[in-house]
Amino acid sequence: MSVLSPDDWQLVEPLLDAALSLPPAERRHFLDTLPPAQQRWRAKLDRLLQAEADAAGAGFLSRAASLAGGTEGPGAGAPRWHAGQHVGPWALIEELGRGGMASVWRARPHSGDFQREVALKLPHSPAPGWLERLRRERDLLARLQHAGIARLYDAGVDSQGLPWLAMECVQGRDILAWCEAHRSSTRERVGLLLQVADALQYAHSRLVLHRDIKPANVMVQDDGQVRLLDFGIARSLAAAEDEAALTQLGQRPMTPEYASPEQVRGEEPGIASDVYAFGVLAYRLLSGASPYAAAAPASRHALERAVLEVEPPAASTAAADAATRKALRGDLDAIVGKALAKDPAQRYATLDALAADLRRHLAGEAVLARPPSWRYRAGRVIARHRWAVGVSTLAVLALVGTTGWAVQEARAARQEARRSGAMYEFLTGLFNPLREAQPDTRNRDMPVRRLIEDGAERVLGALKDEPLAREQLLIDLSTLTQQLGLPELSRELAEERVRQAEALHGTQSRAYADALLGQRDLWESSGRYAQGYKAAGQALAIYQAQGEHDPQRLALAHLTLGGFGARLHPPEQADIEHLQTAARLLSPLPGPNLLGVVYEQLTVVYIGRGDMESAYQAGMLGIQANRAQRGAEDWKTGASEDQVGQFAMLTLRPAEARKLIRHGLEVVRKTMGPDVVILARGEANLAMLDMAAGKVEEARAHVTEARRIAALPANRAMVPFGLTVEASALDVAQQSGDWGALHEACQRWGRDVQAPQPALRLRLQQACAAEALHVGDLGRARALLDQGQAVARQFFAQVPARHAALWLREGEWLAALGRTDAAIERWKQVLSVDDRSIVTARAQAYAHLREQHALDAPTRALAARLREQLHAAGGDALLATPLGLLADG
């Protein structure tokens, strides 16, 4: 559907005015009798008049406009939802709000352990397109993890086919009501606006527009934390054609009072539209009035005409009291006015730039929205330093406006203007790279992944003359490219960020330390622990020398040192202390942070020390941290559940392990899709559980799926995940007697199996040693066992359980040489290791002893004790394989 250009709008507007001036019953006749030359506008006028009628009926100034007009409106009749009703897994409690197409209910799960209350968004009717809209809202929200944005928990369809969306239920008041209740000062209101701007800037950096910023969608909690709600009409900056169609004439999702001129004209919205809506919100919050107060009581058309044509009065003139007028006059009037410019090019290029001006105002610095006269800038400097300098100095400074502080202020302002302009030019260039007057519209259909990939490749060679803008883009794009499965491009961007930080700030700067640690996820995913460990030590030394107090920065450095250190050397007390320090720094902080990751890394340390129970307990703390900070349905919570499920398995809790892993994988699939690499690890974990239960075919199916995911181009660079899958595949093949599959896999390594993690290397080496023994290649088997023993001695000298599988294979090697007595001693040594993480290896050792008729009384006692543990942990239903090996028959 086409949109009206500004020229077309000028032709349609008088006809619409004339139609609206008539009683509704006479409008049809007016359209029927339009002159032939104007009949071409008939369909568009029909839709505009219908939109006017719908909006008038819905009370458009007090609630959101419907998500779509036309044929997809709500069905007639009363809403079908009521308290106590079950919708999917949820029980409705009370209605929180209602819009043109949907209502929002407070709800809680009607069964299960998870009892967090949610805000459940429900449509009024099963209109076409609703399911797709909620899917889009779910996909957009899944990208956003920010303290200022309400979290998405879940989405689905009820038994009648109606979609629902479960979001965080934010306790608080809308921003206007909160400020009135707390009698907030102008300065405090600006502080809240900065929180809104930061949340919106974050969404924009993830290529998500909000498109419906208004007080009802900005909640403030009791502690003063702002939470941005309702991305129901949000869209991606790289939206596809079917999504873009929602913004076209007759289907304009917006609240008219907060809509930008370009939205009113039916044009494609962009960042500038969110900037404009933020300006309206700021005007209302600071002055207490609407910028279009005179038009608000009239028709929708009158309001839209005011948005298009009327310049709002300065916010200070709309304020009710003298103190507020004085506080707004000057800087804040200019900032709000710039955000409300009719021409998008005259507004702030980004919310970041607007927020920077608000912060300058609060700091008493010159703002970019004001004319750059020396008198104004000198006056701001004088006001900021009035107590630091004498009267005569102030007089000289007031006269000499181009020196000293004034020059510095002007230079900083010009730098910020250049940075914002450069960022704007770069972003618009992604959609119109040749700067054509009529750009190629195919660029607007570009998938997000392709858009970010093109932008990342471009920034590597662009903006060399605007280093500050380039630096921010390198930070954002290196994160996005990694999240989208472009590890090589992400690595190039992160390394370029380090080089630029060194050139701009030096190697002893905070920015350089930040850039070093910005590579952490890349080091971990590629297994480059030594490089990361060295850089983290360098970054921590810089922070300490600079007197850094930011807990997030310090925690990241300690996290990297502790987690990577435990993979490079035998886990030490120093590794635990680094991670405990990170936990202490992060625990008091509100909002999502890395606390869950810290506990996950603690599990690695405890596993390296052979303390599986402590690993499991640390993992459970990680799950609790993620649930508290991110919600039970966040993908990071799901990933931690999968990982802790593995530890539950190693501590002989198979039922709990299966529950954790399955729920974790369900959450990850729902929020991240079916191909994310974390799922490969989870499928590998399920394979091991099924093998323990004797379900060989199910285990092989999980291995097949895990290998499919790990082999995808986007996942191949995630080396540790791929090797974890391979180790599980080899274990399944070995335990099920699939020697052909085992031989094929092990031939790729030959005599030299390598992996970045010592524990993983041991798993691969013992499995391939078993395969070499099966085919009679005793030389290759001995070489693999020697490698494994060297690793075990270096990293796990005090952890017998890490040696057990190697001792088991060495016994088989000795038996193959005819040295039966020595083999029996090795197998008895394995059986005597009282560790729940190696029950299958111990059971295999017992089976070998039984075959050699070497079951003496101590051996039978050890086996009996092991049987008791296995029956107590789940019996044949969950642990059929080790119990079968322990049978005496």
N, C-alpha and C positions, 0 to 999 in steps of 0.2 A: 504494500500500500504506500502511495507516494505521500510526501509531506508538503506543506505549504511553504513556498519560499517567501521572503519578506515582500517581494513585489506582488505575488499572488495574494498574500494576506491583505494588502492594501485594497485589492479589488473585492475580496470577500467580506471584509470588515463592515462596510456600510450596509451590505445586504443583511448581515447578521444583526446589526444594530436595528434595522427596520423590522426584522422578524421578531426580535426580542421585545420590541415596543408594543407588539400586538398581544391580545389575549391568546393563551395557548390554543383555543379552539379555532382561531382564525389563521394560524401560521401555515397550516397545510395549504389553504387556498392561496395564500401569498406566494408560496413556492410554486404552486401549479401555474400561476399567472406571470412568472418571471419572463422577461423578454428572451427570445431565442439565444441571443449572445451570452446571456447570463445563466442559461440552463445547464451549462457545463459544470457549474458550481453546486447543482442541486444535491447531489449525493453527499458532498462535503458539508453543506449546510444542514442536511438531515442529521448527520452524525453529531455536529456541533450542538444543534438544538436538543438532541437526545441526551448528550453529555450534560447540558445545562439542566435539563429536567432531572436527571439522575442525581446530579450534585445537589440540587436544591432539596430533593427529597431526603438525601442522606445527611444534610446539615454539614456542608463541606468545610466550614471554618472550625468545626468542633471535632471532626474525626477525619481519618485518612480517606482520600479518594479511593475508589475501588481499584483493584489491581488491573482490571481491563474493562473496557466498555463493550458496547455492541452486543453481539450474540452470546457473549460469555458472562452475562450478568447472573446474579443469584436467582434461584428459583423463588416462586411466590410461596407465601405461607410462613408460619412461625418457625424459628430455629428449632432443629431437632435435638439439640444437645441439652442435657439436664444433669444436675448434681447427682453423683452416685453411678452414673452411666459408665460402662467400660468401653474404652476405645483402644483397640489393640491391647498392649500390656498395661494401659493406664486407667486409673479410676478418677473421674472428674470430681473436683471439690467445689469450686466456685468460678464464675465467669469474672475475668479481670478486665476485659475490654472487648469492643466490637467495632468492626469496620464494615465497609461496603460489601466485601466478599468473604470475610472470615471473622471468627471470634477467637479470643485467647482465654484459655481456662487454666486455673491452677489445678495441678493433678499430681498424683503419686502412683507408683506401681501398685497394682492390686495383688501382687504376690512376689515372692522372692526376698532376698536379703537387702537389695538396693532400695532404700526408701527415701531418696532425695526427692523433694518436691520440684516440679518443673513447670514451665509455662508452655502449655500445649496449644499450638495453633491449629484451628479446625475450620474447614470451609463450610459455608452455609448450604451448599448443594454440590452434587457431583458434576459440576460444569466441565465441558471439554477444556483441556489444557491445564486444569488445576494440578494434576499429578506432576506434570512436567514443570510447572512453576515451583512447586515445593521441592522437587528434585534439584532445580537450579539454585533455590535458596539454600538447600542443604550443602550443595557443592561449593557455593560461595563461602558460606560460614565455615566450612571445614578448612578453608585456607587461612582463617583468621584466628590467631591465638594471641590475644592481647588483653592486658588487665582492664582496659577501657571498653571492651566489647563483650557483650553477653555471649556465653559459650553455647555452642550446639551440642546436644547430647545424643539425639537419635532422630530417625525419621522412618516412616513406614506407611502401611495401608491397613485400614481396619477390615473387619470381616465383610463389610458391605462395599468395599472397594474405594472408600474415601481416604484420601491421604491425610497424614498428620505430621507435625514437626514439633519435637520436644526440645525446648531451649532452657537455659538457665533461668530460674525464677528470681529475678532481682528484687530484693526488698528495699524499698525507698520511695522517694517522690520524684515527680518530674522536676526538671531543673528550675522552672519558674516557681512552682509551689515550694520547693525546698528552700530557695533563696528568700522567699517571702516569710516562711516559717522561722528561718534563722536570722532574719533581718540582716542579710549579708551586705557588706559594704561593696562599693564598686570594685575595689581591689580584689576582694574575695571572689566576686563574680568573674572577673577577668581570669583568676586562677582556675575556676571551673571551666571557662571557655578554652583555656590552654589544654586541659585534659581532653576535651572534645576534639580539639584540633589535632592533638597527638594521636588519638585513636583513628581519626579519619585519614591522617597522613599514613598511618600504618596500613590501613585498608587500601589506600591508593598505591602504596608501594607493592602490594600483592595484586595489583590490577583489578581492584574491586571498587566500584562507585556505590554510594549509598542511595542517593537520589530522593530521599524523603527525610531530610534532617529537619526536625521540628521539636518543640519542647516535649511532646508526648513520647518521643523516641530517645530522649536523653534523661535517664534516671540518675539520681544521686542517692547513694547509700547513706546510712547514718554516720559513717566515718568520713564522709566527704568525697568518697571515690565515685567518679562518674562512670556510668555504664551505658554504652550506646546499644540501642535495641533496634529490632525490626529491619532486617535486610530483605524484607519480602519483595520489594520492587527494586532491589539492587541489581546491578549487572556488571559483567566483566568489561574492562576496557577493551578486551579483544573479543567482544561478543560475536556470535555467529548470526547469520541473517534472520533465522527464526526467532532468536532472542531479541534482536534489534527491532523486529516488527512490533514488539510490545510498546514501543515509545512513539509509534506513528499516530497520525491523526485519528481521533476517535478512540484511541487506546493509549491515552497519555497518563501513565501512573505517576501521580504527584498530588501533593496538597497545595492547592493554588496559591495560598497566602505565602508559601515558602518556595514557590517555583521560580526558576530563573526566566528571563525573557525568552531565551532560546527554547526552553521547555514549553512555554506557553505557545510559541510559534510551531511546535511540533518537530523541532529540529533534534538531531542526535545530541544527547547530553554528554558532557565530559567532566573533567576535574573542575573546570570553571563553574559548572552548575552546582557542585557541592560547595565550592567557595562562596557562591552567591547565597545559597541557603544558610550557610554558616553565618553570613553577614546579617540575614534577617533574624536569625536566632540571637545573635549578639545585640542587635538593635533592640529586640524585645526584652532581653535579659537586663541590659544596661539602662534603658530609658523607661521601661515599663509600658511601652506602647508599640503598636505595629507601625512599620514604615509606611503602610498604606491604610492607616486607620480610617481615613475619609471614605475609602472605597469599600471597606469591609462590610458595612451593613447592606450594601447594594447587592446587585446580582453578581454571579460568577463572572459574567462578561465584563462588568464594570471593574472588578478586581483585576482581571487579566489585562484589561486596557491600561489600568494604572501601572501594573508591572512593566508593560511595554513602553509607556510614554511618560509617566510622572516621575520626576526626580524627588526622592524622599527628602523631607527636611532633615537637617542635622539632628542626630540623636539627642544632643544636649537640649535642643529646643522642644523636644517632646517630653522631657523629664518633668516630673510633677513638682520637685522641690529644688531649692536653690543650690544646696550642697551637691546634689547629683549633677545638676547642670554644669556646675563649676568643674567637677571631676571629669566630665565627658568632653568639655570644651577643649578643642585643640587636637591632641594626639588621637584620642579615642574616636572623636568625630571623623578624623581623617582616615583612620584604619577601617572603621565600619563603612564609611563612604566608598573607599576603594574596593572593598569586597562587594558592594552593591552596584558597582558600575554597570551600565546597560551593555556596554561592549565587553565581551569576555576577555579581549586582549588587554583591557585596561584594569582588570582585576589582578589580584595576586596570582602568580603562576601556579603556586602550590599552597596547601594548608601549612606546610613547613615554613614558607616565606611569611605567611600571615602571622603564624605563631611567633616567629622571630621578631616581628614588629611589636607584638603584644609584650614580649619579654623585654624588648628595649624600653618600651613605655614604663614598665614596672621598675626597671633599673635606672630610670631617669635619663636614658640615652636618646639620641635623635632617632626618630622613626622614618622609614622610607616613604611612608604615605604623605608626609608633609613636604612642602616645597623646600628644595635644598639651599635655602638662603643662609648666609653666614650668621646673620643675626639670630635666626632660630637655633642653629646648631651651637653657637656660642652660649645662647641662653640656657640650653639644656645642660651644657657642661658646667655653667656657673651654678645652676640649681643643684646639680648632683654633688658639687664640691664646695658648697657655700661655707661649710665649717672647716674645710681643710686649707683655705687660703685667706689672706688678709683682704681688707676692703680695697686697698690700692691695687693689689694684684688683680682683683676682680674687675676693677675699672679698666685697667690696661687690657685685660683679656676681652672685655666687652667691646673695646674699641678695635683691637687687633683680631678680627674674627677669622683670619685665615692662618693662624699659627697655633702651635701647641696642641692642646686637647682638641680644639675645633678641627684642625687638620686631620688628627687621628680619627675623630668621629666621622668626618666626611669620607675618609679613605675606607673605613669599615662599612659605611653605608653603600659606597660604590661597589665594594667587593660583594656584599650580599645581593645587590641588584644584579651584578654580573652573574653570580652563582644561580640565582633564581631564573634569570633569563636563559642562561645556558641549559639548565635542567629542562625548562619549557621547550626550548628549541630541540633538544635531544629527543624528548618524548614525542613531540609532534612529528619529528623527522622519521620516527619508526613507521608512522602511518602514511607519510607523504615524503619519501626520501629524496625525490627530485624537486621538492618545493613547487609543484605545479599548481596553477590556478584551479584546475579541475583534477584533483588527485585520483589515482586509480582506486576505485572503491573496493577492489578485491582485497586490499590491505585490511579493511575493517573485518573481513571474515577470517583473518589469520588465526589459527589456534593459538592458545596462550603459550604453549611450549615453543612453537615456532617464533612467535613474537619476541619472547624473552631470549631465545637463542640468537636471533638476529640482532637484538639490542646489545647482548653481551659481546658478540663479535665486533659490533660497531664501536663500543666504548673502548675497546682495547687500542683503537687507533684514533679516537676522537677526543675532543675537549682538552687537548694538550695545553691550550692557553687559558683554560679555566680549571685549575687543579682542584679547587675545593668542590666544585660540582662533580668533577670526575671521581674524586675520592668517595663521595657519597654513593654514586652510581656503582662503583666497584664493590662497595660493601653490600648493597642491596642485591645486585645481580649475581654475585658469587654465591649468596645464600639461595636465591631462587633457582639458579641453574643446578645446584646440587639437589634441591628438593625435587626438581623435575627430571632427575636422572641424567644429567649431563656432567659427569664428574671431571672429564678432561678440561672442558671449558671452564668449569668452576675453579679448577686448580689454577688455570692460567690467570683468571681474574684475581684470585686470592694472592697469587705470587706478585702480580702487578700492583696490587694494593700495598704489599710490603715494600716494593721498590719505590712507589710514590711516597709512602709515609717516610721512608728514609730520606728521599730527596727534599721533601717539604719540611719535615720536622726534626730529622736527625735520628740516630740509632739509640739515643738515650731518652726518647720522648715517650709520653703516654700513648700517643697515636701509633708509634712504631710497635710498642708492646701489644696494643689492641690488634694491630694487623697480624702480628705473629700468631696470636691465639685465635684469630679468625680462621685459621687453617685447621683447627682441631678436628672437626668432623671429617675433613678430607684425610687427615693422617689416620684417623681411626678406621674409616671405611676401606682404605687401601692397605692397612697393616703397617704403615710407616711409623712405628712407635718410637724408634730411636730418634728420628728427626723431630718428632713432636715433643719428646721428653726434653731434648736439648733446648728447643725454642721456648718451652714453657718455663724452664729454669731461668732463661735469659729475661723473659717477660716479667717474672716475679721479682727478679733483682731490680729491674727498671722501676716497677711499681714501688718497691720498698725505698729505693733511692729518691723517688719523687714524693714520698710521703702519701701515697695513694690510700684513700679510705673507702673507696667504692666497694661494697661487699660483693657485687656481681663480678667485677673485674678480678678481685683477689680470689674469689671462690673458683673461677674458671681456671686460673693458674694452678691452684692447689689440686683441683680435680684432675687436670691433665697430668701433673707430676705423679699423683698417687695412682691413678688408673693405668697410665702408660708404664710407670716404673714397675708395677707388678707383672707386666708382660715381658719385661726386658731382663729381669734378674729375679732370683728367689724372693718372694714377697717378704718385705721387711716391715718392722714397726714404723719406720719413717713413712712408708706408703700409707699405712693406716692413719697415721697422724695427719698427713696431708688431706686425706679424704674426710676425716673427722673435723678438721678445721673448716673445710668447705661446707660441711653440713651445719656447723655452728654459725657460719656467716649467712647462710641462705635460709635457715629455719625461721627467723623472725620476719622475713620479708613477705609482703602480701603479693598475691597474684602468681601466675605461673613462673617458675624459674627452673634451675637445674638440680633441685634437691633430689628428685627421683633418680636422675642420672648418677648423682653421687652415691646413693645407696646401691645402685646397680654395679658401680665400679667397686664398691666395698665387697660385693659378693665375689668378684673376680679375685680379690686379694685373699679372702677367706678360703676359697677353693684352692688357690695356690698353696695355702698353708695346710690343706687337708681337713679344714674345719667346715664340713658341709652343713652342719646345723646352723652355725653362725651365718653362713652364706644364705641359707634359706630365710633366717630371721631378718637379715639386712634387706633381702629382696622384698619381704612383706612390708617393711618400712617404706621401701620405694613405691610399692603399690599404693600404700596409704597416702603418701605425699602426693602422688599424681592424682589420686581420686579427690583429695582435698583441694588441690590447686587447679586441676584441669577438668575434673568431672569423671565419672565412671565410664562415659562413652567417648572419651578422647582417645585418639590413636596411640598417644604415648602411654596412656594407662593400659591400653590393650597390649602394646608391645612389652611393657614391664610384666604383665600377667603371663604372657607367653614365656618370657625368660625365667620368671620365678617358678613357673610350672616345671621347667627343666630341673631346678634345684629341688622341688618337691619330689620329683621322680628319683633323684639321686639320694634323697633321704628316706626313701621307701614310703612315700605317700602317693601311690599311683592314682587313687581316686581323686584326690585333690589336684594332682598334676593335670589329669585329663580335663577336669572342670576349668581350671585356670587357663590352660592352653586353648581349649575350644572357645571359651568366652573372649579371650584376648584376640584370637584370630577373627572371630565374628566382628568385633569392634574395629579392628584394623581394616578388614575388607569393606565394611560399611562406610568408613570415613576416608579411606585411601585408595580403594579400588582393588581389583583381583590380582594385580601384578606387582605390587610393591615388594621389595626384597625381604622385608621382615617376615612375610608369609612363608618364604622358603624355609627359614629357620623353624617356624612353627610346624610346618608340615614334616620336617625332619624329626622334630621332637615327638610328634604323634606317631611317626613310624617306629621310633624306639619303644614307645608305650605299647603299640600293637604287637611288636616282636616279643616283648616281655609277657604279653597275654597269650602268645601263641597264635596270633592272627596274622599269618604270613602274607596272605594276599592283600589284606588291608594295608599292611606295612609297605608292601611293594607299591601299592597305589599312591600312598603318601610320598614315597621316594620319587616316583615319576613326576608328581605335581611339583615337588620341591625343586627337582632338577629343571623342570620347565621354567619356573619362575627365575631361578638363579641364572639360567642361560640367556634370558632376555637381554638385548643390547644395553638397555638402561641399567641393568644390574650387574653386568660382567665385571665392572671395576670394583665391586664390593667384595673384595677377596675373602675376608673372614667368613662372610655368609656363605659364599660358594664352597669353601673348604669344610664348613660345618655340615653342609648338605652332603658333600662327598664322603665325609667320615661316617655319617649315618647310613649312607647308601652301602658303604663297604661293610659296616657292622651287620646290616640286614642281610646282605649277600652271604657273608661268612656264616652267620647263625642259621640261615635257611639252607645252606649247602649249595648256593648258586655260584659255583666256582667259576663258571664262564664269565659272568658279569664282574666278579671280583678280579679275575685275570685281566680282563679288558681294561679296567680302571687302573690297576696297579702297573700295567705295562707303560703307562704314560710317565711314571716316575723312575722306573728301573730300580737302581740301588740307592737313589738319593731322594727321599721324600722330604719336602720342605713345606713349612707353614709358618706364618708370623707368630702364632701363639703356641707356646711349648706344649700345653695340654692337648691341643688339636694335633700337633705334630706327632705326639705319642700315639693317639688313636689311629692315625693313618699308618704309622710305621708298624704297629703290631698287627693291623689287619692285613697289610701287604706281606708281612712276614708269614702270616698264616697261609696266604695264597701261595707264596714261594715254597713253603713246606709241602703243601698239597700236591704241587707239580714236581716235587723232588729236587728243586733248585736250592740245595742246602747252602751254597755259597752266597746267593742273594739273600736268603733268609738270615744268615749270620751277619751280613753287612747291615741289614735293616735293624736287627736286634742290637748291634753295637752302637748304631746311631741313636736308637731309642734310649739305651742305657746311659749314654753320654748326656743326653737331654735330661733324663731323670736325675742323674747325679748332680747336674748343674743347678736345676731349678727345684727339685723335689727331694732333696737328700733326706729330709726328715718326714717324708710323707709316703709310707709304705704302699698305700692304696694306688699311688701313681706308678709304682713298679709292678703291680700285680699282673697286669695283662702281659707285660714283657716276660715275667717269670713263667707264666703259663705257656707262652710260645717257646721259651727257652727249654722248658721241660719237653715239649714236642720235638724240638730240634735234637735234644739229647737222646730221646727215645729212637729217633730216626737213625742215629749213629749207633744204636745198640747199647747205649749207656743207661739202662733202665733204672738202676739204683739212684743215679744222680737225678734222673727225670722225676722219680717218685719224691725225692727230697724237695725239688722245686715245687711240685704240685701241693705237697703238704704245707710248704711255706705260703703259697697263695691262699689255701683254705684257712690258714691261721690268722689272716689279716681281718680283724673284726671291724669291718667298715661297710655300711649299708649302700655305699655308692657302687660297689663292685660285686653285687650278689651273683650276677650271671657268671663272671669270671671264677668266682669261688665254686659255684655249682659245676662249672665245666671242669675245674680241677678235681672235684670229687668224682665226677664221671670217669675221668682218666684213671684215678686211683682204683675205682671199682673194677675197671677193665683189667688192671694189672693185679687184681686180687690183693690190694695193699690196704684194706680197710681195717686197721687196728682200732682198739678201743678209743684212743684220743681222737682219731679221725671221725669215727662214728658219732662221738659226742659233739664235735664241732658241727657236723652235718645236721644232727638233731636240733641243735640250737638255731642254725640257719633256717631249717624248716619252720620252726616255731615263729620266727620273725616274719617269714614270708606269708604264713597263714594268717597271722595277726594283721598284716598289712593289706590283705586283699584276697589271699588264697588263689585257687585255680582260675577264678574269673579274671583276675588282673595280672597274675604272676605264674601262669602255667608253664612257661619255658624254663625258668630256673628250678621250679618244683619238679618238673619232669626229669631234669638232669640229676636231681637229688634222690630219685626213686631207687630203692634197693633191689628191684626185680631184675 
